Amino acid sequence: MNYYRCGIILTTHGIKGDLKIKSTSDFNRFYNGNKLYVFHNNEYILVELKNVRPFKDYYLCQFVGYEDINLAQKFHSNEIFVSELDREKLNEGEFYYSDLIGKDCYNTNNEYLGNAIDIEEIVNKKYLVIKTKDEKRVLVPFIYNEFINEVSDDKIIINEIEGLF
């Protein structure tokens, strides 16, 4: 089974087993009753979210069976995953972040531009972060059919406009 990262546990919060979690998912995975996997000691541990509430740019979450700081603290700094079976179907022009990161990027003339290393959201707009061959970080607005021409299994084709790179 394949797993896709959807968050990272930053620290504990309080004494009742709450964990401060940063979402790295393109969908909201953090809601009461949802089942996710924590990667701990080289294994995926299935957990159920018991109590979830937003906290600034993070979530405070409690796992069923880990409602005490002494039980929950072992997950400090661990990553959280969703299984491939729980991935939602996407419409045309929609992509999972994990399917974009790591792909090589080319312009429409098939000239190498760099490698997609991240997706950033700035003022409610998403940007593809590309690390160029000379180690610069370039933000490309993730607007399909405008800046992003095509996404295939092995590469991303970008409509390069003057001054973008």
Secondary structure in CASP SS format (residue, H / E / C, confidence):
PFRMAT SS
TARGET T0000
AUTHOR 0000-0000-0000
METHOD secondary structure of the structure
MODEL  1
M C 1.00
N C 1.00
Y E 1.00
Y E 1.00
R E 1.00
C E 1.00
G E 1.00
I E 1.00
I E 1.00
L E 1.00
T E 1.00
T E 1.00
H E 1.00
G C 1.00
I C 1.00
K C 1.00
G C 1.00
D E 1.00
L E 1.00
K E 1.00
I E 1.00
K E 1.00
S E 1.00
T C 1.00
S C 1.00
D C 1.00
F C 1.00
N C 1.00
R C 1.00
F C 1.00
Y C 1.00
N C 1.00
G C 1.00
N C 1.00
K E 1.00
L E 1.00
Y E 1.00
V E 1.00
F E 1.00
H E 1.00
N C 1.00
N C 1.00
E E 1.00
Y E 1.00
I E 1.00
L E 1.00
V E 1.00
E E 1.00
L E 1.00
K E 1.00
N E 1.00
V E 1.00
R E 1.00
P E 1.00
F E 1.00
K C 1.00
D C 1.00
Y E 1.00
Y E 1.00
L E 1.00
C E 1.00
Q E 1.00
F E 1.00
V C 1.00
G C 1.00
Y C 1.00
E C 1.00
D C 1.00
I H 1.00
N H 1.00
L H 1.00
A H 1.00
Q H 1.00
K H 1.00
F H 1.00
H C 1.00
S C 1.00
N C 1.00
E E 1.00
I E 1.00
F E 1.00
V E 1.00
S E 1.00
E H 1.00
L H 1.00
D H 1.00
R C 1.00
E C 1.00
K C 1.00
L C 1.00
N C 1.00
E C 1.00
G C 1.00
E C 1.00
F C 1.00
Y C 1.00
Y H 1.00
S H 1.00
D H 1.00
L H 1.00
I C 1.00
G C 1.00
K C 1.00
D E 1.00
C E 1.00
Y E 1.00
N E 1.00
T C 1.00
N C 1.00
N C 1.00
E C 1.00
Y E 1.00
L E 1.00
G E 1.00
N E 1.00
A E 1.00
I E 1.00
D E 1.00
I E 1.00
E E 1.00
E E 1.00
I E 1.00
V C 1.00
N C 1.00
K E 1.00
K E 1.00
Y E 1.00
L E 1.00
V E 1.00
I E 1.00
K E 1.00
T E 1.00
K C 1.00
D C 1.00
E C 1.00
K C 1.00
R E 1.00
V E 1.00
L E 1.00
V E 1.00
P E 1.00
F C 1.00
I C 1.00
Y E 1.00
N C 1.00
E C 1.00
F C 1.00
I E 1.00
N E 1.00
E E 1.00
V E 1.00
S C 1.00
D C 1.00
D C 1.00
K E 1.00
I E 1.00
I E 1.00
I E 1.00
N C 1.00
E C 1.00
I C 1.00
E C 1.00
G C 1.00
L C 1.00
F C 1.00
END
